[in-house]
């Protein structure tokens, strides 16, 4: 089953999206966008930038978990991962984004 982007409105009336792998696991979420069009542009940017390993950055959270973010060419963060137990697990998550994002369909739950 292929991955998908879920586009939704959050409690503060902002548009957000999350990328889910084929197994339904959330592998990344976006920032809040003021319009649906802006969020759709963010999804397009994720699909474009996801295959490029150099667009990812990793960091250790205060909780000891490892996170990664995907950046657009302008260095703006366009997708942030969930927390992973190790850097190797985070790299597996990154590879899932690289695989799933370019072909993922957009759905609105």
C-alpha positions as CSV (number, residue, x, y, z in Angstrom):
1,X,0.0,0.0,0.0
2,X,1.5,3.4,-1.0
3,X,2.1,6.3,1.4
4,X,-0.3,9.2,1.6
5,X,-0.5,12.8,2.7
6,X,-3.4,13.6,5.0
7,X,-4.4,17.2,4.7
8,X,-6.5,18.6,7.7
9,X,-7.4,21.6,9.7
10,X,-6.1,21.8,13.3
11,X,-7.7,23.2,16.4
12,X,-6.3,26.7,15.6
13,X,-7.9,26.7,12.1
14,X,-4.5,26.2,10.4
15,X,-4.0,23.7,7.5
16,X,-1.5,20.9,8.2
17,X,-0.5,17.7,6.6
18,X,1.1,14.5,7.8
19,X,2.8,11.9,5.7
20,X,1.8,8.3,6.4
21,X,3.6,5.2,5.3
22,X,1.7,2.4,3.6
23,X,1.3,0.7,7.0
24,X,-0.5,3.8,8.4
25,X,2.4,5.0,10.6
26,X,2.9,8.8,10.7
27,X,6.4,9.5,9.5
28,X,6.3,13.3,9.3
29,X,4.1,16.3,10.0
30,X,4.1,19.9,8.7
31,X,3.9,23.3,10.2
32,X,0.6,25.2,10.2
33,X,-0.4,27.0,7.0
34,X,-2.9,29.8,6.7
35,X,-4.5,28.5,3.6
36,X,-5.2,25.2,1.9
37,X,-3.3,26.3,-1.2
38,X,-0.2,27.0,0.9
39,X,-0.4,23.6,2.5
40,X,-0.8,21.9,-0.9
41,X,2.3,23.8,-2.0
42,X,4.1,22.5,1.1
43,X,3.1,18.9,0.1
44,X,4.5,19.5,-3.4
45,X,7.7,20.8,-1.9
46,X,8.0,17.7,0.3
47,X,7.6,15.5,-2.8
48,X,10.2,17.4,-4.7
49,X,12.8,17.6,-1.9
50,X,12.2,14.2,-0.2
51,X,14.5,12.1,-2.6
52,X,17.6,14.4,-1.8
53,X,19.4,13.1,1.3
54,X,21.2,16.4,1.7
55,X,17.9,18.1,2.5
56,X,17.6,16.3,5.8
57,X,18.9,17.4,9.2
58,X,19.0,15.3,12.4
59,X,18.9,16.4,16.0
60,X,18.7,14.9,19.4
61,X,15.7,16.1,21.5
62,X,15.8,16.9,25.2
63,X,13.8,13.7,25.7
64,X,16.7,11.6,24.3
65,X,14.9,10.8,21.1
66,X,16.3,11.5,17.6
67,X,14.3,13.7,15.1
68,X,14.8,14.6,11.5
69,X,13.5,17.5,9.5
70,X,13.2,17.9,5.7
71,X,14.2,21.3,4.4
72,X,13.3,23.0,1.1
73,X,16.0,24.5,-1.0
74,X,15.5,27.8,0.9
75,X,16.3,25.9,4.1
76,X,12.8,26.3,5.5
77,X,11.7,23.2,7.4
78,X,8.8,21.6,5.5
79,X,8.4,18.3,7.4
80,X,9.3,17.2,10.9
81,X,9.6,13.6,12.0
82,X,8.2,11.8,15.1
83,X,10.8,11.0,17.8
84,X,12.9,7.9,17.2
85,X,14.8,5.8,19.8
86,X,18.1,6.0,17.9
87,X,19.8,7.7,15.0
88,X,19.6,4.5,13.0
89,X,15.8,4.3,13.5
90,X,15.5,8.0,12.4
91,X,17.5,7.2,9.3
92,X,15.1,4.4,8.5
93,X,12.3,7.0,8.9
94,X,14.1,9.3,6.6
95,X,14.3,6.5,4.0
96,X,10.6,5.9,4.3
97,X,10.0,9.6,3.5
98,X,12.3,9.4,0.6
99,X,10.4,6.4,-0.7
100,X,6.8,7.4,0.1
101,X,6.6,11.2,-0.4
102,X,7.3,11.6,-4.1
103,X,4.3,9.4,-5.2
104,X,2.0,9.9,-2.2
105,X,-1.6,10.9,-2.9
106,X,-3.3,13.7,-0.9
107,X,-6.4,12.7,1.1
108,X,-8.6,14.7,3.4
109,X,-10.0,12.6,6.3
